[in-house]
Amino acid sequence: MSVRGISGDAHFFEESVNMERIKKLLDNKTGTAGVSEKLQAMKTLLAMISKGEDVSLFFADVVKNVIVNSVEVKKMVYMYLVHYADANAQCRELALLSINSFQKDLADPNQLIRALALRVMTSIRVRDILQIQLIAIRKCAGDSSPYVRKCAANALSKVHLMDSTDQKEVLAEIISLLLADSSTMVLGSAVQALNEICPDRMDLLHPAFRKLCHLLADIDEWGQAVVIHVLTRYCRQQFQSPKQEDTLPSKQGNAAVKELFPKRKVKKGFYSDEEDDPKAKSYSSNGPKTSNPFHLGTSSGGGGGFGASKEHVPSIGSVFRSNDVASGIGGGEELDEDHRLLLRSSIPLLKSRNSAVVLAVSTLHYYCGTQSSATCTLLGKSLVRIMRNQREIQFVVLSVIASMAAARPDMFSPFLQDFFVRATDPSYSRQLKLNILTALVTEDTVATILREFQAYVR
């Protein structure tokens, strides 16, 4: 196919690079014709970058065009500069000469230009301009655009790599400011910055904990994985580990349940939003009205068992139990309301299409959950679902399942057949599946597993 036969801008990927022609186009004076030629040159360079070619030798010609008034050209110039600002010593030196232009663009009306200017400034790895970079980040952290504030959060890690000790307190202060943001676009990056720069500063999460729990479902997928990972560490440090009561008789009246799990005493909130959550009150007073895997069955009879209530009653250990009946953990301990909030907020994410999010939620409930039968079944079902994926993802998921099954085989017992070895499974998956099947051996499943093993031997 000829170059002329390619529609749109696709021909830029087919044309060969003519160095003299590109430099001539970039050096053209401003004006309608000049802007068009500069745009053509920048599209050619970005096409070369996308194909993996090194076009850093044009850096001096490109950086001069940062003052062009055309927004479209300036966007492409900044894309190029972000890629090559730290490519070599010469590029760093040339970028430093244009630092005033970058600072000027931090006040540009276009949010994308402001964000790109910050990205270029923080991509220059020179300690001499560290204070200028911090001032720019602080300015962008208070920007009206959530996208610019998100770029400010991402820029913190770049500065931290240059100076991981002297500026740590300043960076922590900016992280605290970003964690107070109400935009889900910003919160994911802010928590990521906290995890990279000061992972031991869990106190920065105190004011934002409840907000993160409530907005967890609205954060982007990879942000959810990071936030859940950080909140898992926070939960293990700040809350008591719930112990599931295994010796509770199967048939007791409601009075016995209340005696074993007394009513929770209302305590003053620990976080910034100390007022009680009206939604939680409504949920607790009215009780769940629809069918839920975390609820015990209903019964219209007058028996004294758990099913005697006319409404669904959450199963023992479920995080959806109301305040009137404790969470079913052993020793008469009660599940903290903020601990319960985190567990409740994360459960819907088990249906996420992102395997990393499902693994993060499963890890959270494995280490910090109440270990109720309904929760364990739901975790097992979700992990089995994402196990049916590409081989690389399947290996990671099987490794997690093998670790969990060794300690809690009941989580995966209902899904025994999903771990049977198939002819198309790679060798590493077969080994993990055999380990899982071995961990799931019980009096009820031993015959089935032995028959399956006999088939493998043949």
Backbone hydrogen bonds, N-H to C=O, Kabsch-Sander energy under -0.5 kcal/mol:
donor,donor_aa,acceptor,acceptor_aa,energy
5,G,2,S,-0.6
6,I,3,V,-1.3
7,S,5,G,-0.5
10,A,7,S,-1.2
12,F,9,D,-1.6
13,F,10,A,-1.6
14,E,11,H,-1.0
15,E,11,H,-1.8
18,N,16,S,-0.5
19,M,17,V,-0.7
22,I,18,N,-2.4
23,K,19,M,-2.4
24,K,20,E,-2.0
25,L,21,R,-2.2
26,L,22,I,-2.3
27,D,23,K,-1.5
28,N,25,L,-0.8
35,V,31,G,-2.9
36,S,32,T,-1.7
37,E,33,A,-1.9
38,K,34,G,-2.5
39,L,35,V,-2.4
40,Q,36,S,-1.8
41,A,37,E,-2.1
42,M,38,K,-2.5
43,K,39,L,-2.2
44,T,40,Q,-1.7
45,L,41,A,-2.1
46,L,42,M,-2.6
47,A,43,K,-1.9
48,M,44,T,-1.9
49,I,45,L,-2.2
50,S,46,L,-2.2
51,K,47,A,-1.0
52,G,49,I,-1.8
53,E,48,M,-2.4
55,V,53,E,-0.7
58,F,55,V,-1.6
59,F,56,S,-1.9
62,V,58,F,-2.3
63,V,59,F,-2.8
64,K,60,A,-0.7
65,N,62,V,-1.9
66,V,63,V,-1.2
67,I,64,K,-0.8
68,V,65,N,-1.4
74,K,70,S,-2.4
75,K,71,V,-2.3
76,M,72,E,-1.5
77,V,73,V,-2.4
78,Y,74,K,-2.4
79,M,75,K,-2.0
80,Y,76,M,-2.1
81,L,77,V,-2.5
82,V,78,Y,-2.8
83,H,79,M,-1.3
84,Y,80,Y,-1.7
85,A,81,L,-1.9
87,A,84,Y,-1.6
92,R,88,N,-2.2
93,E,89,A,-2.2
94,L,90,Q,-2.3
95,A,91,C,-2.4
96,L,92,R,-2.1
97,L,93,E,-1.3
98,S,94,L,-0.6
98,S,95,A,-1.0
99,I,96,L,-1.5
102,F,98,S,-1.7
103,Q,99,I,-2.3
104,K,100,N,-2.1
105,D,101,S,-1.9
106,L,102,F,-0.6
106,L,103,Q,-0.8
107,A,104,K,-1.5
108,D,105,D,-1.5
111,Q,109,P,-0.5
114,R,110,N,-1.9
115,A,111,Q,-2.3
116,L,112,L,-2.6
117,A,113,I,-2.5
118,L,114,R,-1.9
119,R,115,A,-2.2
120,V,116,L,-2.4
121,M,117,A,-2.3
122,T,118,L,-2.4
123,S,119,R,-0.7
123,S,120,V,-0.7
124,I,120,V,-0.6
124,I,121,M,-0.9
125,R,123,S,-0.9
126,V,124,I,-1.9
129,I,126,V,-1.3
130,L,127,R,-1.6
133,Q,129,I,-2.3
134,L,130,L,-2.2
135,I,131,Q,-2.2
136,A,132,I,-2.1
137,I,133,Q,-2.5
138,R,134,L,-2.6
139,K,135,I,-2.1
140,C,136,A,-2.4
141,A,137,I,-2.1
142,G,138,R,-0.6
142,G,139,K,-0.9
143,D,140,C,-1.6
149,R,145,S,-2.0
150,K,146,P,-2.2
151,C,147,Y,-2.1
152,A,148,V,-1.9
153,A,149,R,-1.9
154,N,150,K,-2.1
155,A,151,C,-1.8
156,L,152,A,-0.9
156,L,153,A,-0.5
157,S,153,A,-0.5
157,S,154,N,-0.5
158,K,154,N,-0.6
159,V,155,A,-1.8
160,H,156,L,-2.3
161,L,157,S,-1.6
162,M,158,K,-0.9
162,M,159,V,-0.6
163,D,159,V,-1.9
168,K,165,T,-1.1
171,L,167,Q,-2.5
172,A,168,K,-2.2
173,E,169,E,-1.9
174,I,170,V,-1.8
175,I,171,L,-2.4
176,S,172,A,-2.3
177,L,173,E,-1.6
178,L,174,I,-2.3
179,L,175,I,-2.5
180,A,176,S,-0.8
180,A,177,L,-0.6
181,D,178,L,-1.6
186,V,183,S,-0.7
187,L,183,S,-2.0
188,G,184,T,-1.2
189,S,185,M,-0.5
190,A,186,V,-2.3
191,V,187,L,-2.5
192,Q,188,G,-1.8
193,A,189,S,-2.3
194,L,190,A,-2.2
195,N,191,V,-2.3
196,E,192,Q,-1.7
197,I,193,A,-2.9
198,C,194,L,-1.2
201,R,198,C,-1.9
202,M,200,D,-1.5
204,L,201,R,-1.4
205,L,202,M,-1.5
206,H,203,D,-0.9
209,F,205,L,-1.3
209,F,206,H,-0.8
212,L,208,A,-2.6
213,C,209,F,-2.0
214,H,210,R,-2.5
215,L,211,K,-2.3
216,L,212,L,-0.5
216,L,213,C,-0.7
218,D,215,L,-1.3
219,I,215,L,-0.8
219,I,216,L,-0.8
224,Q,220,D,-2.4
225,A,221,E,-1.8
226,V,222,W,-1.7
227,V,223,G,-2.8
228,I,224,Q,-2.7
229,H,225,A,-1.8
230,V,226,V,-2.4
231,L,227,V,-2.9
232,T,228,I,-1.9
233,R,229,H,-1.5
234,Y,230,V,-2.3
235,C,231,L,-2.7
236,R,232,T,-2.0
237,Q,233,R,-1.3
238,Q,234,Y,-2.4
239,F,235,C,-2.1
244,Q,242,P,-0.6
245,E,328,G,-1.4
246,D,244,Q,-0.7
252,Q,250,S,-0.5
257,V,253,G,-1.6
258,K,254,N,-2.4
259,E,255,A,-1.8
260,L,256,A,-2.3
261,F,257,V,-2.8
264,R,323,N,-1.4
269,G,274,E,-0.6
274,E,272,S,-1.4
281,K,277,D,-2.0
282,S,278,P,-2.6
283,Y,279,K,-2.5
284,S,280,A,-2.5
285,S,281,K,-2.7
286,N,282,S,-2.3
287,G,283,Y,-2.0
295,H,292,N,-2.1
296,L,313,V,-4.7
299,S,309,S,-1.2
308,A,305,G,-1.6
309,S,306,F,-0.8
313,V,296,L,-0.7
315,S,294,F,-3.9
317,G,327,S,-0.6
318,S,315,S,-2.4
321,R,318,S,-1.2
325,V,322,S,-0.7
326,A,261,F,-1.2
330,G,243,K,-5.3
332,G,329,I,-0.6
333,E,330,G,-1.5
340,R,336,D,-2.7
341,L,337,E,-2.2
342,L,338,D,-1.8
343,L,339,H,-1.9
344,R,340,R,-2.8
345,S,341,L,-2.5
346,S,342,L,-1.4
347,I,343,L,-1.2
349,L,346,S,-1.1
350,L,347,I,-2.0
351,K,348,P,-1.5
352,S,349,L,-1.8
355,S,353,R,-0.6
358,V,354,N,-1.7
359,L,355,S,-2.4
360,A,356,A,-2.1
361,V,357,V,-2.5
362,S,358,V,-2.4
363,T,359,L,-2.2
364,L,360,A,-2.2
365,H,361,V,-2.3
366,Y,362,S,-2.1
367,Y,363,T,-2.1
368,C,364,L,-2.7
369,G,365,H,-1.3
372,S,317,G,-0.5
376,C,372,S,-2.5
377,T,373,S,-2.2
378,L,374,A,-2.1
379,L,375,T,-2.5
380,G,376,C,-2.5
381,K,377,T,-2.4
382,S,378,L,-2.1
383,L,379,L,-2.3
384,V,380,G,-2.1
385,R,381,K,-1.7
386,I,382,S,-1.9
387,M,383,L,-1.0
388,R,384,V,-0.7
388,R,385,R,-1.0
389,N,387,M,-2.1
394,Q,390,Q,-3.0
395,F,391,R,-2.2
396,V,392,E,-1.6
397,V,393,I,-2.6
398,L,394,Q,-2.7
399,S,395,F,-2.0
400,V,396,V,-1.9
401,I,397,V,-2.7
402,A,398,L,-2.7
403,S,399,S,-1.7
404,M,400,V,-2.5
405,A,401,I,-3.4
406,A,402,A,-1.2
407,A,403,S,-0.7
407,A,404,M,-0.8
408,R,404,M,-3.2
411,M,408,R,-1.6
412,F,409,P,-1.3
413,S,409,P,-0.9
415,F,412,F,-1.4
416,L,413,S,-1.2
418,D,415,F,-1.1
419,F,416,L,-1.7
420,F,417,Q,-1.3
425,D,422,R,-1.3
430,R,426,P,-2.0
431,Q,427,S,-2.1
432,L,428,Y,-1.6
433,K,429,S,-2.5
434,L,430,R,-2.3
435,N,431,Q,-1.9
436,I,432,L,-2.2
437,L,433,K,-2.8
438,T,434,L,-2.1
439,A,435,N,-1.8
440,L,436,I,-1.4
441,V,438,T,-1.1
446,V,442,T,-1.9
449,I,445,T,-2.5
450,L,446,V,-2.3
451,R,447,A,-2.2
452,E,448,T,-1.9
453,F,449,I,-2.4
454,Q,450,L,-2.4
455,A,451,R,-1.6
456,Y,452,E,-1.5
457,V,453,F,-2.0
458,R,454,Q,-1.6
